[in-house]
Amino acid sequence: MTSDDAVRIVRPAKPVDTRPAGPAVAPGTVSVRGLTKTFGTVTAVDDLSFDVLPGRVTGFLGPNGAGKTTTLRMLLGLATPTKGTATISGRAYADIPDPLREVGAALEATSFHPGRTGLDHLRTYAPYAGADDTRCHELLEQVGLGAAGRRRVGGYSLGMRQRLALATTLLGSPRVLLLDEPSNGLDPEGIRWLRGFLRHLAAQGMTVLVSSHMLSEVQQSVDDVVIIAGGRLVHASSMTELSALASPRVAVTSPDGPALDRLAAEHRWHVSSRSSDGTTLEVDHVSTAQVGAAAFAAGVELHGLLDQTDSLEDLFLRLVQPSTSGAAA
């Protein structure tokens, strides 16, 4: 944990609940069911349901104000749901007997005492996670801060603080990792390192949930995506299934407009637009390779063949655009 709030929740005021956790779920599974949070007249999270599975990196995506951070705070017991449930390994966070061995979370990278060294910061949190000094040194090396561990955190860059926050979450060797915008402040090399590091953790069986407001930041590292907007779920699937939604589209240009029309009709291509002079067609659901091969076989001269398939970021923006409204972050 990296915030003062996070420190408080490791010492719950009520006795530990030792009752059975309910229906059996795989250890490390994050489950959200009908989760709703209102602040006065504002609904920040609205009837949200999804699962995050062990051994996979899941991107928790949405524009700023979509309700991502509010959802993570409810998962961690830092905010009380108006309705619904948010559980980790079948339990609410407050009911987990040894939470830092079950869940590591970093919701911000700013709650560091500027006068402490990076090593001393980890030493401060280590007793709560049952970690020793060797573990602190080991984690600093793992996140690339081995040489900076004895420097004061007040002199760290934002990217270095992000790395230190990640090291803090891992002190208890948890099953589940919850990260809010972890690439913020990282340079391109740091982002590439983070991708590889999160994939390494998932390969060891850890459940990794990473929030971001940009799909392009996480698309190379996640297995699954949960996309929300306006506090509501708009899409949940594997990354492969999301990619399949981006239907191919091609712009093809020929000096012989009639021949181009005949080619499209012969192959039953869906023409979504046509230039005023008829020399350029925009064709949906076919690839540049298919159009090029058909034109070559028919002897149709082409002067242009451009792939206009939406990028995944375009698809993401289309999914969230209609639902963007006044939800809290």
C-alpha positions as CSV (number, residue, x, y, z in Angstrom):
1,M,0.0,0.0,0.0
2,T,1.2,3.5,-0.7
3,S,-1.3,5.8,0.9
4,D,-2.1,6.7,4.5
5,D,-5.6,5.3,4.0
6,A,-4.0,2.0,2.9
7,V,-2.0,1.8,6.1
8,R,-5.2,2.2,8.2
9,I,-7.0,-0.6,6.6
10,V,-4.5,-3.2,7.5
11,R,-5.6,-2.9,11.1
12,P,-9.4,-3.3,10.9
13,A,-11.4,-2.0,13.9
14,K,-13.7,-5.0,13.9
15,P,-12.7,-8.6,14.8
16,V,-11.5,-10.8,11.9
17,D,-14.4,-12.7,10.3
18,T,-13.6,-16.4,10.4
19,R,-16.8,-17.6,8.9
20,P,-16.6,-19.5,5.6
21,A,-16.2,-17.2,2.6
22,G,-19.3,-18.5,0.8
23,P,-19.2,-20.2,-2.7
24,A,-15.8,-21.5,-3.5
25,V,-13.8,-19.3,-5.9
26,A,-10.3,-19.7,-7.2
27,P,-7.8,-18.0,-4.9
28,G,-6.8,-14.6,-6.3
29,T,-10.1,-14.1,-8.2
30,V,-11.4,-10.6,-8.1
31,S,-15.2,-10.4,-8.4
32,V,-17.4,-7.4,-8.7
33,R,-21.2,-7.9,-8.7
34,G,-23.8,-5.1,-9.1
35,L,-21.4,-2.6,-7.6
36,T,-22.9,0.9,-7.2
37,K,-21.5,4.0,-5.5
38,T,-23.4,7.3,-5.3
39,F,-22.1,10.6,-3.9
40,G,-25.2,12.7,-3.3
41,T,-26.9,13.0,-6.7
42,V,-23.8,11.7,-8.6
43,T,-23.6,8.0,-9.5
44,A,-19.9,7.3,-9.7
45,V,-20.2,3.5,-10.3
46,D,-23.5,2.1,-11.7
47,D,-24.4,-1.6,-11.3
48,L,-20.9,-2.8,-12.3
49,S,-20.1,-6.5,-12.6
50,F,-16.9,-8.2,-13.9
51,D,-14.3,-10.8,-12.9
52,V,-10.5,-10.7,-12.9
53,L,-8.7,-14.1,-13.1
54,P,-5.4,-15.4,-11.7
55,G,-2.5,-15.8,-14.1
56,R,-3.7,-13.0,-16.3
57,V,-3.1,-9.2,-16.7
58,T,-6.4,-7.4,-17.0
59,G,-6.6,-3.8,-18.2
60,F,-9.3,-1.8,-16.3
61,L,-10.0,1.0,-18.8
62,G,-12.0,4.1,-19.2
63,P,-11.7,7.8,-19.7
64,N,-10.9,10.1,-16.8
65,G,-13.9,10.2,-14.5
66,A,-15.2,6.8,-15.6
67,G,-15.3,5.4,-12.1
68,K,-12.1,3.3,-12.1
69,T,-10.5,4.7,-9.0
70,T,-13.8,4.6,-7.1
71,T,-14.1,0.9,-8.0
72,L,-10.6,0.2,-6.8
73,R,-11.2,2.0,-3.6
74,M,-14.3,-0.1,-2.9
75,L,-12.3,-3.3,-3.6
76,L,-9.9,-2.1,-1.0
77,G,-12.5,-1.1,1.6
78,L,-11.5,2.6,1.3
79,A,-15.1,3.4,0.1
80,T,-18.3,1.7,1.1
81,P,-20.5,0.5,-1.8
82,T,-24.0,1.9,-2.0
83,K,-25.1,-1.4,-3.4
84,G,-23.4,-4.6,-4.6
85,T,-20.2,-6.4,-3.6
86,A,-16.5,-6.4,-4.4
87,T,-14.5,-9.4,-3.3
88,I,-11.0,-10.8,-3.5
89,S,-10.7,-14.6,-3.3
90,G,-14.3,-14.7,-2.2
91,R,-14.0,-12.2,0.7
92,A,-14.4,-8.5,1.2
93,Y,-11.0,-6.9,1.8
94,A,-11.9,-6.1,5.5
95,D,-12.5,-9.8,6.1
96,I,-9.1,-11.0,4.8
97,P,-7.1,-12.1,7.8
98,D,-3.7,-11.1,6.4
99,P,-4.5,-8.6,3.7
100,L,-1.0,-7.5,2.6
101,R,-0.2,-11.2,1.8
102,E,-3.3,-11.4,-0.3
103,V,-3.5,-8.0,-2.0
104,G,-0.9,-5.4,-3.1
105,A,-2.3,-2.1,-4.2
106,A,-0.9,1.2,-5.4
107,L,-3.6,3.9,-6.0
108,E,-1.1,6.8,-6.0
109,A,2.6,7.4,-6.1
110,T,2.7,10.6,-4.0
111,S,2.3,9.4,-0.4
112,F,6.0,9.2,0.5
113,H,7.8,11.0,3.2
114,P,10.3,13.1,1.2
115,G,12.9,12.8,3.9
116,R,13.0,9.0,3.9
117,T,15.2,7.0,1.6
118,G,13.5,4.4,-0.7
119,L,14.9,1.6,1.5
120,D,13.6,3.2,4.7
121,H,10.2,3.6,3.0
122,L,10.0,-0.1,2.4
123,R,11.3,-0.8,5.9
124,T,8.4,1.3,7.3
125,Y,5.8,-0.9,5.6
126,A,7.6,-4.2,5.8
127,P,6.3,-5.2,9.3
128,Y,2.7,-5.0,8.1
129,A,3.5,-7.4,5.3
130,G,5.7,-9.8,7.3
131,A,8.7,-8.8,5.1
132,D,12.3,-8.6,6.3
133,D,15.2,-6.4,5.3
134,T,16.4,-8.9,2.7
135,R,13.0,-8.7,1.0
136,C,13.3,-4.8,0.9
137,H,16.7,-4.9,-0.8
138,E,15.4,-7.6,-3.2
139,L,12.4,-5.6,-4.3
140,L,14.5,-2.4,-4.9
141,E,16.6,-4.4,-7.2
142,Q,13.6,-5.9,-9.0
143,V,12.0,-2.6,-9.7
144,G,15.3,-1.0,-10.9
145,L,16.0,1.2,-7.8
146,G,18.9,-0.8,-6.3
147,A,21.3,2.1,-6.9
148,A,18.8,4.7,-5.6
149,G,17.6,2.9,-2.5
150,R,19.6,5.1,-0.2
151,R,18.6,8.3,-1.8
152,R,15.8,10.4,-0.3
153,V,12.5,10.0,-2.0
154,G,12.0,13.8,-2.2
155,G,14.6,13.7,-4.9
156,Y,13.0,10.9,-6.9
157,S,11.3,11.5,-10.2
158,L,7.6,10.6,-10.7
159,G,8.7,7.5,-12.6
160,M,11.0,6.4,-9.7
161,R,8.2,7.0,-7.2
162,Q,6.0,4.7,-9.4
163,R,8.6,2.0,-9.2
164,L,8.9,2.5,-5.4
165,A,5.1,2.2,-5.1
166,L,5.2,-1.0,-7.1
167,A,7.9,-2.4,-4.8
168,T,5.8,-1.5,-1.8
169,T,2.8,-3.5,-3.1
170,L,4.9,-6.6,-3.5
171,L,6.3,-6.7,0.1
172,G,3.9,-9.4,1.2
173,S,4.3,-11.5,-2.0
174,P,0.5,-11.1,-2.6
175,R,-1.7,-13.1,-4.9
176,V,-3.4,-10.0,-6.3
177,L,-2.0,-6.8,-7.6
178,L,-4.2,-3.7,-8.1
179,L,-2.5,-0.8,-9.8
180,D,-4.0,2.6,-10.7
181,E,-2.3,4.3,-13.7
182,P,1.1,2.7,-13.0
183,S,2.8,3.9,-16.2
184,N,2.2,7.5,-15.3
185,G,5.5,9.3,-15.2
186,L,7.5,6.4,-16.8
187,D,9.6,7.1,-19.8
188,P,9.4,4.7,-22.9
189,E,12.0,2.4,-21.5
190,G,10.3,2.3,-18.1
191,I,6.9,1.5,-19.8
192,R,8.5,-1.4,-21.6
193,W,10.1,-2.6,-18.4
194,L,6.7,-2.4,-16.6
195,R,5.0,-4.4,-19.3
196,G,7.5,-7.2,-19.0
197,F,7.5,-7.1,-15.2
198,L,3.7,-7.4,-15.0
199,R,3.7,-10.3,-17.5
200,H,6.3,-12.0,-15.4
201,L,4.1,-11.7,-12.3
202,A,1.1,-13.0,-14.1
203,A,3.1,-16.0,-15.4
204,Q,3.8,-16.9,-11.8
205,G,0.0,-17.1,-11.2
206,M,-0.6,-13.6,-9.8
207,T,-3.8,-11.7,-10.6
208,V,-2.9,-8.3,-12.1
209,L,-5.5,-5.5,-12.5
210,V,-4.1,-2.4,-14.1
211,S,-6.2,0.7,-14.6
212,S,-5.6,3.2,-17.4
213,H,-7.5,5.9,-19.3
214,M,-5.7,4.9,-22.6
215,L,-5.9,1.5,-24.2
216,S,-2.7,2.2,-26.2
217,E,-0.7,2.2,-22.9
218,V,-1.7,-1.3,-21.9
219,Q,-2.7,-3.2,-25.1
220,Q,0.7,-4.9,-25.5
221,S,0.7,-6.2,-22.0
222,V,-2.8,-7.2,-21.0
223,D,-4.7,-10.5,-21.6
224,D,-8.2,-9.2,-20.8
225,V,-9.9,-5.9,-20.8
226,V,-12.7,-4.4,-18.7
227,I,-13.9,-1.1,-20.1
228,I,-16.2,1.3,-18.3
229,A,-17.6,4.7,-19.0
230,G,-19.9,6.9,-17.0
231,G,-19.6,4.3,-14.2
232,R,-21.1,1.5,-16.3
233,L,-19.5,-1.5,-18.0
234,V,-19.4,-1.1,-21.8
235,H,-17.2,-4.1,-22.7
236,A,-15.4,-7.0,-21.1
237,S,-13.5,-9.7,-23.1
238,S,-10.1,-11.0,-23.9
239,M,-7.8,-8.7,-25.8
240,T,-8.0,-11.0,-28.8
241,E,-11.8,-10.7,-28.8
242,L,-11.6,-6.9,-28.6
243,S,-9.2,-6.8,-31.5
244,A,-11.6,-8.8,-33.6
245,L,-14.2,-6.0,-33.3
246,A,-12.0,-3.7,-35.4
247,S,-13.4,-4.7,-38.8
248,P,-11.0,-4.0,-41.7
249,R,-11.7,-1.1,-44.1
250,V,-9.8,-0.2,-47.3
251,A,-9.7,3.0,-49.5
252,V,-8.9,2.0,-53.1
253,T,-8.3,4.4,-56.0
254,S,-8.2,3.6,-59.7
255,P,-8.2,5.9,-62.8
256,D,-10.9,3.6,-64.2
257,G,-13.9,4.3,-61.9
258,P,-16.4,2.0,-63.8
259,A,-13.9,-0.9,-63.6
260,L,-13.6,-0.3,-59.9
261,D,-17.3,-0.4,-59.5
262,R,-17.6,-3.7,-61.5
263,L,-14.8,-5.2,-59.3
264,A,-16.7,-4.3,-56.1
265,A,-19.9,-5.6,-57.5
266,E,-18.4,-8.9,-58.7
267,H,-16.9,-9.6,-55.2
268,R,-19.9,-8.3,-53.4
269,W,-17.8,-5.8,-51.4
270,H,-19.7,-3.4,-49.1
271,V,-18.9,0.1,-50.5
272,S,-19.4,2.6,-47.6
273,S,-18.4,5.7,-49.6
274,R,-17.5,6.8,-53.1
275,S,-15.6,9.9,-54.2
276,S,-17.5,12.4,-56.4
277,D,-15.6,11.3,-59.6
278,G,-16.0,7.6,-58.8
279,T,-12.3,6.9,-58.8
280,T,-12.0,6.2,-55.0
281,L,-14.1,3.7,-53.1
282,E,-14.1,3.0,-49.3
283,V,-14.7,-0.8,-48.9
284,D,-15.6,-2.4,-45.6
285,H,-14.8,-5.9,-44.2
286,V,-12.0,-6.6,-46.6
287,S,-8.2,-6.3,-46.3
288,T,-5.8,-4.4,-48.6
289,A,-4.4,-7.9,-49.6
290,Q,-7.8,-9.1,-50.7
291,V,-8.5,-5.9,-52.8
292,G,-5.0,-5.8,-54.3
293,A,-5.2,-9.5,-55.3
294,A,-8.7,-9.1,-56.9
295,A,-7.6,-6.0,-58.8
296,F,-4.5,-7.7,-60.1
297,A,-6.5,-10.8,-61.2
298,A,-9.0,-8.6,-63.0
299,G,-6.4,-6.3,-64.6
300,V,-7.7,-3.2,-62.9
301,E,-5.1,-0.5,-62.5
302,L,-4.8,0.8,-59.0
303,H,-3.2,4.1,-58.0
304,G,-3.9,3.8,-54.3
305,L,-4.6,1.2,-51.7
306,L,-4.9,2.4,-48.1
307,D,-5.7,0.4,-45.0
308,Q,-8.2,2.5,-43.0
309,T,-9.0,-0.1,-40.3
310,D,-9.7,1.5,-37.0
311,S,-6.9,1.2,-34.5
312,L,-7.7,-0.4,-31.1
313,E,-7.6,3.1,-29.6
314,D,-10.2,4.3,-32.1
315,L,-12.4,1.3,-31.2
316,F,-11.9,2.1,-27.5
317,L,-12.9,5.7,-28.0
318,R,-16.0,4.6,-29.9
319,L,-17.0,2.2,-27.0
320,V,-16.6,4.9,-24.3
321,Q,-17.8,8.0,-26.2
322,P,-21.6,7.5,-25.9
323,S,-21.4,6.9,-22.2
324,T,-19.1,9.6,-21.0
325,S,-20.9,11.5,-18.2
326,G,-20.3,13.0,-14.8
327,A,-18.9,10.0,-12.9
328,A,-16.2,10.4,-10.4
329,A,-12.7,9.1,-11.1
